[in-house]
Amino acid sequence: MDKEKMLNLMRYWLFGTFVIVFVAATVYVGVALGTGLAIFKEPFFWLAMVITGALCAVWYYIYKWYLDKKA
């Protein structure tokens, strides 16, 4: 598998991971606390989503660096 396909696959998995974390956190916290969609008004919820997105982006660039170094 060439480098471009591997990067596209990593991008796909990281986006999927972000979507799963977003949905799971929203549903779990909304149901467990009984707040429903009011969770979207909480700044710490959005902070957690920004951190999750940043971690996914950092992991993508680490993987890209690894592939460049490997080749």
Secondary structure, 3 states (H helix, E strand, C coil): CCHHHHHHHHHHHHHHHHHHHHHHHHHHHHHHCCCHHHHHHCHHHHHHHHHHHHHHHHHHHHHHHHHHHHC
